[in-house]
Amino acid sequence: MRGAELIAEFLQHSPFVRHLGMELREIEDDRAVLSLPFSEEVVTIGDVVHGGAVSTLVDTAAMAASWSAIEFEGEPPKGTTVGLSVDFLAAARAQELNAEAVVLRRGSSLCFCEVKVHGAADGKLVATGLVTYKLG
C-alpha cells in the first residue's frame, strides 16, 4: 500500500482533524497541501486564528507529506512527530488557511519537513514551520 492512500484515509477518519475541519487538498510524493477552514472554534480573540490551530495545521501537513512517498505491505509502520518549530509571521484573520508541506530530506526513519501557511483569501504568509517526523 502507498502511504499517500493510507494518510488520505486516516485524515478522513481522525476525530481531531474532523473536529477542526481540516481537509487534504493535494498529495504527491514528499508534498502535501491541507486546509483549515475559518470557524469560531479556531479563534483566539476577535477574528484571529489561534496559534495552536495554526501549529496543528503545520504538524498535520508535515505528517501527510512524510507518509506520502512510502510503500509498505501488511501492517503500516508507526509514525510520530519528534520535533516541531513554528514561526508566526502575521495574524491569520477570518479566512481559511492553506499549509503546503515539503519533505526537505528523507532518511531511513526521519523526515525533515518545511511547511508554509498562507491565507487562502489574501495569500499572505502567516506562519512557517520545521517538522521532524519519525516513521518506523
C-alpha positions as CSV (number, residue, x, y, z in Angstrom):
1,M,0.0,0.0,0.0
2,R,1.1,3.6,-0.6
3,G,1.5,5.9,2.3
4,A,-0.5,8.6,0.4
5,E,-3.5,6.4,0.3
6,L,-3.2,5.5,3.9
7,I,-2.8,9.1,5.1
8,A,-5.8,10.3,2.9
9,E,-8.0,7.7,4.6
10,F,-6.6,8.4,8.1
11,L,-7.3,12.2,7.7
12,Q,-10.9,11.5,6.8
13,H,-11.5,9.4,9.9
14,S,-9.4,11.3,12.5
15,P,-11.7,12.7,15.1
16,F,-9.4,15.7,15.8
17,V,-8.9,16.5,12.1
18,R,-12.7,16.3,11.6
19,H,-13.3,18.5,14.6
20,L,-11.1,21.2,13.2
21,G,-12.5,20.7,9.6
22,M,-9.0,20.2,8.1
23,E,-9.0,18.8,4.6
24,L,-6.4,17.2,2.4
25,R,-6.3,19.2,-0.8
26,E,-3.3,17.7,-2.6
27,I,-0.8,14.9,-2.0
28,E,2.1,13.6,-4.0
29,D,5.5,12.1,-3.2
30,D,7.1,14.3,-0.5
31,R,4.5,17.1,-0.7
32,A,1.0,17.7,0.8
33,V,-1.4,20.6,1.0
34,L,-4.0,20.8,3.7
35,S,-6.6,23.5,4.5
36,L,-8.1,24.7,7.8
37,P,-11.4,26.5,7.4
38,F,-12.1,29.6,9.5
39,S,-14.6,29.0,12.3
40,E,-15.3,30.2,15.8
41,E,-13.7,27.0,17.1
42,V,-10.3,28.1,16.0
43,V,-10.4,31.7,17.1
44,T,-8.4,33.0,20.0
45,I,-9.9,36.5,20.1
46,G,-11.9,38.6,17.7
47,D,-11.2,37.1,14.2
48,V,-7.6,35.9,14.8
49,V,-6.9,32.2,14.3
50,H,-5.3,30.7,17.5
51,G,-1.6,29.8,17.2
52,G,-2.4,26.3,18.4
53,A,-4.7,25.7,15.5
54,V,-2.1,27.0,13.1
55,S,0.5,24.7,14.7
56,T,-1.8,21.8,14.4
57,L,-2.2,22.5,10.7
58,V,1.6,22.7,10.3
59,D,2.1,19.4,12.1
60,T,-0.7,17.6,10.2
61,A,0.5,18.8,6.8
62,A,4.1,17.6,7.6
63,M,2.7,14.2,8.8
64,A,0.9,13.8,5.4
65,A,4.0,14.8,3.4
66,S,6.1,12.3,5.4
67,W,3.8,9.4,4.8
68,S,3.2,10.4,1.1
69,A,6.1,8.6,-0.5
70,I,6.4,5.4,1.4
71,E,5.2,2.0,0.4
72,F,4.6,-1.0,2.7
73,E,3.0,-4.4,2.8
74,G,0.9,-5.6,5.7
75,E,0.9,-3.5,8.9
76,P,1.9,0.1,8.4
77,P,4.9,1.4,10.3
78,K,4.3,3.6,13.3
79,G,4.7,7.4,13.0
80,T,5.1,10.4,15.3
81,T,6.3,13.9,15.3
82,V,9.6,14.3,17.2
83,G,10.3,18.0,16.6
84,L,8.1,20.9,15.8
85,S,9.0,24.6,15.4
86,V,6.6,27.2,14.2
87,D,7.3,30.9,13.5
88,F,4.2,33.2,13.3
89,L,4.8,35.9,10.8
90,A,1.4,37.6,10.7
91,A,-2.0,37.3,12.3
92,A,-4.3,34.9,10.4
93,R,-7.6,36.8,10.3
94,A,-11.0,35.5,9.4
95,Q,-10.0,33.3,6.5
96,E,-9.3,29.7,5.5
97,L,-5.6,28.7,5.8
98,N,-3.6,26.5,3.4
99,A,-0.5,24.7,4.5
100,E,2.0,23.3,2.0
101,A,4.4,20.8,3.5
102,V,7.5,19.6,1.6
103,V,9.9,16.9,2.7
104,L,13.4,18.5,2.6
105,R,15.3,15.3,3.5
106,R,14.1,11.8,4.0
107,G,16.4,9.5,6.0
108,S,15.9,5.8,7.0
109,S,13.4,6.8,9.6
110,L,13.3,10.6,9.9
111,C,11.7,13.1,7.6
112,F,12.6,16.7,7.8
113,C,9.8,18.9,6.5
114,E,9.3,22.6,5.8
115,V,5.7,24.0,6.0
116,K,4.4,27.3,4.8
117,V,0.9,28.5,5.8
118,H,-0.9,31.1,3.7
119,G,-4.2,32.8,3.9
120,A,-6.5,31.4,1.3
121,A,-8.2,34.7,0.5
122,D,-5.2,37.1,0.6
123,G,-2.3,34.8,0.0
124,K,-0.4,36.3,2.9
125,L,2.3,34.1,4.5
126,V,1.2,33.8,8.2
127,A,3.5,31.1,9.5
128,T,6.3,28.8,8.6
129,G,7.3,25.6,10.3
130,L,10.0,22.9,10.5
131,V,8.9,19.5,11.5
132,T,10.8,16.3,12.1
133,Y,8.7,13.2,11.7
134,K,9.7,9.6,12.5
135,L,8.4,6.7,10.6
136,G,9.0,3.1,11.8
